[in-house]
Structure formats: structure tokens, C-alpha cells
Amino acid sequence: MYDSFNRRINYLRVSVTDRCNLRCTYCMPPEGVKMISHADILSYEEILEVIQMAVSMGIDKVRITGGEPLVRKGIVDFIAQVAIIHGIRDFGLTTNGILLEEFAQALSVAGLHRINISLDTMDPIRYKEITRGGELSRVLKGIAAARKAGLEPVKINCVIQNSSDEPDARAVREFCHENHLEVRFIHQMDLGEGCFTIVENGHGGDCMRCNRLRLTANGRIKPCLFSNLEFDIRKMGIKAAIEAAVGLKPEQGTVNTSDFFHNIGG
């Protein structure tokens, strides 16, 4: 599939839930957010239908996101069902790592190719502050479990305020170097203000190279993270929603005033 700016669209990010077991300061406001009702969340069967249709239309890279995807019941069986869809060459999952020690081996056996793990600091106290209660030790055990399970390359996503030379970012870089992990530095974004930059050591935020669509947990296909455009698969049908998203994908991001990071998958 190609959009109107001749960009090949071959990447689908799939949010399976808006729930999360952390409350990161850059993802959720202090007062929390209103969760999508369970009745509105897509079933695994519906999500599989979307992925199958998208792959038949040219998608060959799929990434599972949340919220935190590992909090959704039945996630390993779902991963196994996605893994057997013919035509997917790159199949990944993004997680905060809290539950990864428990799930890494099962995810690998199910057919997941690789994994991205969020890690913004190596200081346990700072980690607890940023995540509003998370335990850094659980993430580190999850990273080790992912490597042992063969979910490689293991990529680390580190959110930074201003620079990758910040103390927290430098510590994360050193940890990754010592443990043969790939690290990407993501400048903190603001959907409503339209604030984003190109990811360091990655392609996110580079509008001219953007190749992705997003499926939200409640069934909207979004052509751009920084846009209010969305197309409801339940109302339009899957194929029509995908075609509309590709056809109307904007040249570059502007602002998104209708979503939060927790429900769009980042």
C-alpha cells in the first residue's frame, strides 16, 4: 500500500488494551484517565481479523502495544494466533517489562520475534517516581528473561526530557552497552501541543519516512499519532477503514486532541 505521498505503508501497531500496571508521569496525568469500557474493547477475534486483512493489503510488520499488553488475559494465545499469519516478516511487542520475567519464554515459544522494553532510568528511586510505584528490579529481570528466551534484538526505549546526555539517559546507555542491548532515545512528546522529534537511533517521528498505521483498542484505525483522524472498523468495515486511513494519511503530524498515549499505543 502507498499513501498519497508515495510512502509505502507496511507497519501496523496494534493496541490490545488501554490498561496498564504503571502510571508513568509522561503517559497519564496525576488524576488518572477514564478507561475505555470493556464492551468497547476489541475482542481478540476482531483484532485478528484486522491484522489478517491488513497483511493481505500489504502490511508485513506488526507490533503489539497497549497500555501494557501483558496485562490482558490470554495474550500468549493471541500472540500464537498472530504468529501463524502468513506474510508477517517482523512481529514485535512493546512492554514496560514489569511482567516480562513471567511471560518471556512463553511469548518466544508462541512465535513472537522480538521485544521493546521501556526503561528511563537505572535509579530505583527515580524509576518509582517516574512510574508512580514501579519496581526497577522487575524490569531488569524481565530484560534478562527476554534475552534468555531469544527475543532479540532486545530494544530499550528511553524517554528523555531534553537530551540523551541527561544523567538518567547516560546510565541507561551504559547499561545497554554492557548488556548488548539496542537503545533508542525518545524525546518526551505532547499530543495536544504537537510536540515531537525524530527518535534517536530510530525512525519514529520522521514524517517523511512514516510507514505505519495504528489500531486502537476500541477499533479505530489511525493514520498518524499526531492527528485526530481515525476510522472505525466496526462502522466502516475493516478494509474500508484501512483504505481511508492510508488514503488520508497526512504528510506530517500536527496535533492530537482526542487521544492519550495510554490508549493509542505510542
C-alpha positions in Angstrom: 0.0 0.0 0.0 1.2 3.5 -0.8 -0.3 6.7 0.6 -0.8 9.9 -1.4 2.8 11.0 -0.7 4.2 7.8 -2.1 5.2 6.3 1.3 4.9 2.6 1.5 2.6 1.7 4.4 3.6 -1.7 5.7 3.6 -1.3 9.5 0.6 -1.8 11.9 0.8 -1.1 15.6 -1.9 -2.8 17.5 -3.1 -1.7 20.9 -4.8 -4.6 22.6 -5.7 -2.7 25.8 -5.6 0.7 27.4 -5.0 -0.8 30.8 -1.5 -0.6 32.4 0.1 -1.6 35.6 2.2 1.6 35.8 1.2 5.2 35.9 4.1 6.9 34.2 4.2 10.7 34.6 4.6 11.4 30.8 1.7 9.0 29.9 -1.0 9.7 32.4 -2.0 12.8 34.4 -1.9 12.6 38.2 -5.7 12.3 38.5 -5.7 9.3 36.1 -7.7 8.8 33.0 -11.0 7.4 32.0 -10.6 3.8 30.8 -12.4 2.5 27.7 -15.4 0.3 28.7 -14.8 -3.4 28.3 -17.7 -3.6 25.9 -15.9 -1.2 23.6 -12.6 -3.0 23.6 -12.0 -5.2 20.5 -12.1 -8.9 21.1 -9.0 -10.9 20.1 -11.1 -12.4 17.2 -11.8 -8.9 15.9 -8.1 -7.9 16.2 -7.1 -11.0 14.3 -9.5 -10.1 11.5 -7.9 -6.6 11.3 -4.4 -8.0 11.2 -5.3 -10.6 8.6 -6.9 -8.0 6.4 -4.0 -5.6 6.8 -1.5 -8.2 5.9 -3.5 -9.2 2.8 -3.3 -5.5 1.8 0.5 -5.2 2.2 1.3 -4.9 6.0 4.3 -7.1 6.8 5.4 -5.6 10.2 3.1 -5.9 13.3 3.8 -4.6 16.8 1.6 -5.3 19.8 1.2 -2.5 22.3 -1.1 -1.2 25.0 -1.4 0.3 27.5 0.6 -2.6 28.8 -0.2 -5.6 26.5 0.9 -8.2 29.1 -1.9 -7.3 31.5 -4.6 -8.5 29.1 -5.7 -12.1 29.8 -4.9 -14.6 27.1 -2.2 -12.5 25.5 0.1 -15.5 24.9 -2.5 -17.5 23.0 -3.3 -14.3 21.0 0.4 -13.9 20.1 0.5 -17.5 18.9 -2.5 -16.8 16.6 -0.9 -13.7 15.1 2.4 -15.5 14.6 1.0 -18.0 12.1 -0.5 -15.4 9.8 1.4 -15.8 6.6 3.1 -12.6 5.4 4.3 -11.1 8.7 8.1 -10.8 8.5 8.6 -8.7 11.6 6.5 -9.4 14.7 7.3 -7.5 17.9 5.8 -6.3 21.2 6.4 -3.2 23.3 6.2 -3.6 27.1 7.2 -1.9 30.3 8.8 -5.1 31.4 7.1 -5.5 34.8 5.6 -8.9 33.8 8.2 -9.9 31.3 10.1 -12.3 33.5 6.8 -14.4 33.8 5.9 -14.2 30.1 9.2 -14.0 28.0 9.7 -17.7 27.4 6.0 -18.3 26.6 6.0 -15.4 24.2 9.0 -16.7 22.4 7.5 -20.2 22.1 4.3 -18.6 20.8 6.2 -17.1 17.9 7.0 -13.5 18.9 10.2 -12.3 17.1 11.4 -9.5 19.3 10.6 -7.1 22.0 11.0 -3.4 23.0 11.2 -2.5 26.7 10.6 0.9 28.3 13.4 1.9 30.7 14.0 5.6 31.5 16.5 5.4 34.4 18.7 3.0 36.3 18.0 4.6 39.6 15.3 2.6 41.6 14.1 5.6 43.4 13.8 7.7 40.2 12.1 4.7 38.5 9.5 4.6 41.2 8.9 8.3 40.9 8.6 8.3 37.1 6.3 5.3 37.1 4.4 6.2 40.3 5.3 3.0 42.1 7.0 0.6 39.7 10.0 -1.6 40.7 13.1 -1.3 38.6 14.3 -4.7 39.7 11.3 -6.4 38.0 12.2 -4.7 34.7 15.8 -5.8 34.8 14.7 -9.4 35.5 12.4 -9.1 32.5 15.2 -7.9 30.3 17.3 -10.8 31.3 14.4 -13.2 30.7 13.8 -11.8 27.2 17.4 -12.3 26.2 17.4 -15.8 27.6 14.2 -16.6 25.6 15.8 -15.3 22.4 13.5 -12.3 21.9 16.3 -10.4 20.2 17.3 -7.9 19.3 16.1 -6.5 22.7 15.5 -2.8 22.2 15.3 -0.4 25.1 13.0 2.7 24.8 14.3 5.5 27.0 12.2 8.7 27.3 14.2 11.8 27.8 13.3 15.4 28.7 15.8 17.4 26.7 18.9 15.4 25.8 20.3 11.9 25.7 23.2 13.3 27.7 21.0 13.6 30.7 22.2 11.6 33.7 19.4 9.1 33.6 19.9 8.6 29.8 23.6 8.2 30.1 23.1 5.5 32.8 20.7 3.7 30.5 23.1 3.9 27.6 25.9 2.4 29.7 23.7 -0.4 30.9 22.6 -1.2 27.3 26.2 -1.2 26.1 27.3 -3.5 28.8 24.5 -5.9 28.1 24.5 -5.8 24.3 21.1 -4.1 24.1 19.9 -1.6 21.5 18.8 1.7 23.0 16.5 4.4 21.4 16.0 7.8 23.0 12.6 9.2 22.6 12.1 12.9 23.4 9.0 13.4 25.6 6.1 14.2 23.4 2.9 16.2 23.8 0.0 15.1 21.7 -2.1 18.2 22.3 0.7 20.6 21.6 2.0 18.7 18.6 5.4 18.4 20.2 7.6 15.6 18.8 11.0 15.0 17.3 12.7 12.1 15.5 13.7 9.3 17.8 17.4 9.0 18.3 18.6 5.6 16.9 15.1 5.0 15.5 12.7 6.2 12.8 9.7 7.3 14.9 8.8 11.0 14.4 10.3 11.1 10.9 7.2 12.0 9.0 8.7 11.7 5.5 9.6 8.1 6.2 6.5 7.2 8.2 5.2 3.7 7.2 2.7 3.0 9.9 -0.9 2.8 10.8 -2.3 2.3 14.3 -5.2 0.2 15.6 -6.6 1.4 18.9 -8.0 -0.9 21.5 -11.6 0.2 20.7 -11.3 -0.4 16.9 -10.1 2.9 15.3 -7.5 2.8 12.5 -5.4 5.9 13.0 -3.1 7.0 10.2 -0.9 9.3 12.3 -0.1 9.6 16.0 -0.3 13.4 15.9 -3.7 13.7 14.2 -7.4 13.4 15.2 -8.1 11.4 12.1 -9.5 7.9 12.8 -11.6 5.3 11.1 -13.9 3.0 12.9 -13.6 -0.6 11.7 -16.9 -1.6 13.3 -18.8 1.1 11.5 -17.0 1.2 8.2 -15.7 -2.3 7.9 -12.1 -3.3 8.2 -11.0 -2.9 4.5 -12.7 0.4 4.1 -11.2 1.8 7.3 -7.7 0.8 6.3 -8.1 2.2 2.8 -9.4 5.5 4.3 -6.5 5.7 6.7 -3.9 5.1 4.0 -5.6 7.5 1.5 -6.0 10.3 4.0 -2.7 9.8 5.9 -1.3 13.4 6.4 2.0 14.4 5.1 3.2 15.3 8.6 1.9 15.2 12.2 0.1 18.3 13.7 -1.8 17.8 16.9 -3.9 15.1 18.5 -6.6 16.4 20.9 -8.7 13.2 21.1 -6.3 10.6 22.5 -3.8 9.8 25.3 -0.7 7.7 24.9 -2.2 5.0 27.1 -5.0 4.3 24.6 -3.2 4.8 21.3 -0.2 2.6 21.8 2.5 5.3 21.4 
